[in-house]
Amino acid sequence: MTGCGIADSGPEDEDRNVLSKAAFVRRADGICEKADRIQVRLRDHYLKEHPGAERSQGGQARMLEVTALPPLSSEVEKLIALGVPDVDAAETAMLFEELEEASQEAEGDPKSIVEGKWPFTEAEKRAKKLGFKACARPT
């Protein structure tokens, strides 16, 4: 579309949509921070409704299923939707793969998290190496 300041997007414009590494990290950390806030809010609400949820592993696993995993899954989807920046592309692609695998593992067996198996450890290490802050800490 021309005439109103918007040009047609052609192949030559695709490179303009790639985020710089700094912009990518900033946006990604913003996504992670928002997911963290949502998890806290959901957990607090859940505990008001189910005050004994933390007393058993089964209750803790159910609480994770309801309060932690949905925002975490959404976080992973939104991070991947940012695309891979030109800098550290291979590392970032590997991070996305690790996040997807960890998210699927967590959703498939939330009780394992309660038992001490955190599937996001490797992804968090890679995120830290790439310069993330919020995305590099356990939720």
C-alpha positions as CSV (number, residue, x, y, z in Angstrom):
1,M,0.0,0.0,0.0
2,T,1.5,3.3,-1.0
3,G,0.4,6.9,-0.5
4,C,-0.2,6.7,3.3
5,G,3.4,6.0,4.5
6,I,3.2,2.3,4.3
7,A,5.1,0.5,1.6
8,D,4.4,-2.9,0.2
9,S,6.5,-5.5,2.0
10,G,8.7,-7.4,-0.4
11,P,11.6,-9.8,0.0
12,E,14.0,-6.8,0.4
13,D,12.0,-5.6,3.4
14,E,12.3,-8.9,5.3
15,D,15.6,-8.1,6.9
16,R,14.1,-5.0,8.5
17,N,11.9,-7.3,10.6
18,V,14.8,-9.0,12.2
19,L,15.5,-7.7,15.7
20,S,18.9,-6.7,16.9
21,K,20.2,-8.8,19.7
22,A,19.7,-6.1,22.3
23,A,16.1,-5.5,21.1
24,F,15.5,-9.3,21.1
25,V,16.8,-9.7,24.6
26,R,14.9,-6.7,25.9
27,R,11.6,-8.0,24.3
28,A,12.2,-11.5,25.4
29,D,12.9,-10.5,29.0
30,G,9.7,-8.4,28.9
31,I,7.8,-11.5,27.9
32,C,9.4,-13.6,30.7
33,E,8.7,-10.9,33.3
34,K,5.1,-10.7,32.3
35,A,4.7,-14.5,32.5
36,D,6.3,-14.4,35.9
37,R,3.8,-11.8,37.2
38,I,0.9,-13.8,35.8
39,Q,2.2,-17.0,37.5
40,V,2.4,-15.2,40.9
41,R,-1.1,-13.7,40.5
42,L,-2.6,-17.1,39.5
43,R,-0.7,-18.9,42.3
44,D,-1.9,-16.4,44.9
45,H,-5.5,-16.8,43.7
46,Y,-5.3,-20.5,43.6
47,L,-4.0,-20.7,47.1
48,K,-6.9,-18.6,48.3
49,E,-9.3,-21.0,46.7
50,H,-7.3,-24.2,47.7
51,P,-5.4,-23.3,50.9
52,G,-4.1,-26.8,51.4
53,A,-2.6,-27.2,47.9
54,E,1.0,-26.9,49.0
55,R,0.7,-29.7,51.6
56,S,1.0,-32.6,49.3
57,Q,2.9,-33.4,46.1
58,G,-0.3,-34.1,44.3
59,G,-1.7,-30.7,45.4
60,Q,1.5,-29.0,44.4
61,A,1.5,-30.7,41.0
62,R,-2.1,-29.6,40.4
63,M,-1.2,-26.1,41.3
64,L,1.6,-26.1,38.8
65,E,-0.7,-27.4,36.1
66,V,-3.2,-24.6,36.7
67,T,-1.0,-21.6,37.7
68,A,2.5,-22.1,36.3
69,L,2.4,-24.1,33.2
70,P,-0.1,-22.2,31.1
71,P,1.7,-18.9,31.4
72,L,5.0,-20.7,30.8
73,S,3.7,-22.4,27.7
74,S,2.5,-19.0,26.4
75,E,5.8,-17.5,27.2
76,V,7.6,-20.1,25.1
77,E,5.3,-19.5,22.2
78,K,5.7,-15.7,22.4
79,L,9.5,-16.1,22.6
80,I,9.6,-18.3,19.5
81,A,7.3,-15.8,17.7
82,L,10.0,-13.1,18.1
83,G,12.1,-15.0,15.6
84,V,15.8,-15.6,15.6
85,P,18.1,-12.5,15.6
86,D,21.0,-12.5,13.2
87,V,23.5,-12.5,16.0
88,D,23.8,-15.8,17.9
89,A,21.3,-17.4,15.6
90,A,22.4,-20.9,16.2
91,E,22.4,-20.5,20.0
92,T,19.0,-18.8,19.9
93,A,17.5,-21.6,17.8
94,M,18.9,-24.1,20.2
95,L,17.4,-22.1,23.1
96,F,14.0,-22.3,21.4
97,E,14.3,-26.0,20.9
98,E,15.2,-26.5,24.6
99,L,12.3,-24.4,25.7
100,E,9.8,-26.3,23.6
101,E,11.1,-29.6,24.9
102,A,11.2,-28.5,28.5
103,S,7.6,-27.1,28.2
104,Q,6.3,-30.3,26.8
105,E,8.1,-32.3,29.5
106,A,6.7,-30.1,32.2
107,E,3.2,-30.3,30.9
108,G,3.5,-34.1,30.5
109,D,4.7,-34.7,34.0
110,P,4.2,-31.7,36.4
111,K,4.7,-34.0,39.4
112,S,8.3,-34.5,38.4
113,I,8.9,-30.8,39.0
114,V,7.5,-31.1,42.5
115,E,9.9,-34.0,43.0
116,G,12.8,-31.7,42.1
117,K,13.3,-32.3,38.3
118,W,13.3,-28.9,36.7
119,P,13.3,-29.4,32.9
120,F,14.2,-25.8,32.1
121,T,17.7,-25.9,33.6
122,E,19.6,-26.2,30.3
123,A,17.4,-23.6,28.6
124,E,18.0,-21.1,31.5
125,K,21.8,-21.6,31.2
126,R,21.7,-20.9,27.5
127,A,19.5,-17.9,28.0
128,K,21.9,-16.5,30.6
129,K,24.8,-17.1,28.2
130,L,22.8,-15.1,25.5
131,G,22.4,-12.2,27.9
132,F,18.9,-12.7,29.2
133,K,18.0,-11.8,32.7
134,A,14.3,-12.6,33.4
135,C,14.4,-15.5,31.0
136,A,17.4,-17.0,32.6
137,R,16.1,-17.5,36.1
138,P,13.7,-20.2,37.3
139,T,10.1,-19.3,37.5
